[in-house]
């Protein structure tokens, strides 16, 4: 789970139809609040306005996870709001939550067949199409989220409590893993910086005219000079190899001063 760092408390978004599941929404909202979680955009009813659309999208964006409740109503299709002729508001909310990478806990309610509010209006022109769309939506949720089933709001609250424990354990594990990855990346970058500094120092020494000649002479004589050779080192090399004019003997270091670039 990705923790939203822009909110002071963990928060959730409840996605569902309203008419049939308002008691269920209220029950789990209370459960979440009792556990110290905020509930975003709980009372925002979908409407074909930009303000309600923005409030819903912000509610999802600011949430740490989404709770999806599905009964037997497909719900409203509002193309002006969702841009789709086949998705309900709930399906649209679900799609956006997926795009945002939000963890989703899904629940299917065993609906009451005698309650007319538990179903879409059979007299509606789009009723048959809605049932086809609804079947497809439920299939997607079943395949992706293995939803739990419940009958009553209190039953839902108990199941949600169990799910919250798993969610936050997964969140802690993710944060711990991310922290470990960051430490490894910092170590890698520090090592790379040290290597770059070493390369720059080496390149600077090799490109110094005052030392390159001595190094070249040392290579010619088969010697290894100090890491930062000085002019005196040149004399040592010459003495050791009996190359100093005037028969200077080994182990005898002449007094030096510069005169027109010569050693005297």
N, C-alpha and C positions, 0 to 999 in steps of 0.2 A: 504494500500500500504506500502511496506517496503522501507524505504529510504536507498539508497546506500551511506554509510558514507565514501567510498573510493574515491568519486568524488567531486570536488569543486562545481559543478552545477548539478541540476537534469538532467537526460538524458533519451533518448528513443531509442529503436531499431525498425526499420521499416522492417517488414517481408512481402515479396510479390514476385511475378514473376517480371522479369525486362522488357522484350520486350514490353509488353502491358501496364504496369503501371509506366513507368519511369517518365512521367509528373506528375502523382499523387504523387509519392514519393518525387519529387522535391518540389511540392507545399506544402506538409505538413512538409517537412524538413525546409522550409523557415518560415512556421508558428511557428514551435517549436523554431527555433532560435530567432524569433522576441519576443517570450515569455521568452527568457533567458534560454532555454533548449539546451543541447547538443544532437547531433544525432550520435549514434555510428555505425561504420562500414557501413556507407551509401553507399559507392561506391565499396564495396567488392562484386565482382561477384563470385558466386559459381564456384568452379573448383575442380577437383579431386586431390587436393594437400593438404598436412597437414597444410601448412601455411594459406591457405584460410579458411580451416575448423577451425583452431585455432582462426583466426581473427573474424570469425562469432560467435563462441561460447563465446569468450571474450567480444564481443560487446553486446551480450545478458546478460551475467553475470554482466557487469558493468552498465547496464541500470536499471532505476527505474520501467519502464513499457515497454510493447511491443505493437506496432500498427500493426495489421494484415490486409492487403488489399487482397481481393480476387475478381478476375474478372471471366473470363471463361477459363483461361488456368490453367491446372494442373501443368505444369512445368516439369523440368528435374528430372529423377530418376537416382541417382548416388549412387549405392551400395558401391562403394569404399570410398565414403565420409560419407554416412549416415548409412551404414550397413543394409539398408532395400531395398527390391525389390518392395515394394508397396508404399512407401512414397516419395513424391516429396521433393525438398529442402525446400520449404516453410512449408510443413507439419512437416518435421524434425525440423526446427527452432521452430515451434510452440510447438512441443513435449518437446524440451529442455527447452523452456521458462516455460512451465507448471511444469516441474520437479524442476526448480529453484524457483518456487513460484512467478513468475512475474505476475502482473496484465496485462490483455490483453484486448485491445480495438479492436473490429473486425468491419470491413466494407465490405459490398458486393457492387461491382460496377455493375450497369446496363450496360452491355457491348454493343458495337456496332457490330451488326451482319454482317455488310458489310466489316469490317476491318479484313483481314486475320490474323493480329498479335494478335487479340483478342481471338483467339482459338488455340488449339493444332493442330499440322499438321495432317490432315486427312490421309495423305499418309504414316504416320509413322506406323511401324509394331505394336507398342504397343498402338495405338490410342484407340481402343475399351476398352482395359484394363484400360487405363488411365481415360477414362470417368467413369468407374465403381468406381475406386479409388477416383476420384474427387467428385463424388456424395456422397460417404461415408464421405469424409473429410468435405464437406460443411454441411452435416447433423450433424456432431459432433460439428462444430462451432456454428451452429444455436441453438442446444440444450444447449450448455454451456454458450454462450456469447450474445445471442439475438442481432446479428449484425445490424447496421444501414445501410440503402441503400443510394447510391448517384449516380449521373450521371456524373458530371464534377469535375475536381480537385478543383475549387474554392468552389464548394458545399461541398466537403470533408473537406476543410480547416475550413469552418464555423462550421460544425458538430464536428470537432476535438476540436475547441475552447470551445464549450459547454461541451464536455467530460472532458477536462482538469480541469475545475472547480470542477466537481464531484470527479475526481480522487484525487485532492489535499485536498479536504475537507475530503475525506475518509482517506487520509494519516495522516492529522492532528489529526483526531479522533483516529486513531490507535496509534499514538505516545502518545497522552494524556492518553489513556487507559494503554499503556505499562508503562508510567511514574507512574501512580497510582498503578499499580501492583508492581512495584519496591519499591515504598514507603512502601506498606503493607508488602512486604517481608523483607525489612530492619527492620521495627518495630518488626516483628515476631522474627527475628534472635537476635535483641538486647534483647528482653524479654527472649529468651532462654538462652542467655549468662549470664544474671543476675541470672537466676534460677540455672544455672550450678555453678556459683561462690558461690551462697548461699549454695548449696549442698556440695561443697568442703569444705567451712568453717565449716559447721555443722559436717561433717565427721571427719575433723581434730580435732575438740574439743572433739568429742565423743571418739576418739581413743587415747586421751592424758591420760597416766596413772596417772598423777598428779591430774586430775579432775574426772576421772571415778570413783575412790573410793568414793569421796565426793558425787557424783551424786547417786551412789548406796546406800550410807548411807541415803541420803536425801529421796530417794524413799522408803527405809525401814521405815523411821520415818514419812513418809507422808508429807514431806515438798518439796517446790519447790525452789531450790537454784538459785543464779544468773546465767546469761547466761555463765559467765566464772568464776566459783567458785574458791576461793583461800583457802589457808590453814586456814586462820582466820575464814572463814565461817564454817569450821568443828567445831571449838570451839563454835561458836554461836549456831549451831544446838545442840551440846552436852549440853551446858548450858541451853538452852531453854527446853530441855527434861530431865533435872536433871540427866544427864548421866556422868558428870565429876567426877572422883574419888576424894575423899577428901571433899565432901560436898560443892562444890562451889555453891553459890546461884545464882539464875537468876539475870540478869542485871549487874552481876559483871564479867567483862572480865579480865581474868588473864594475867599477863605478860608472854610472851612466848619466849622460845629459844629452840633450838633443841639440844638434847643430846642423841646420839645413837638412833635417830628416835623417841624419846618420847617427850611429851609436859610436861614441868615442870613450 
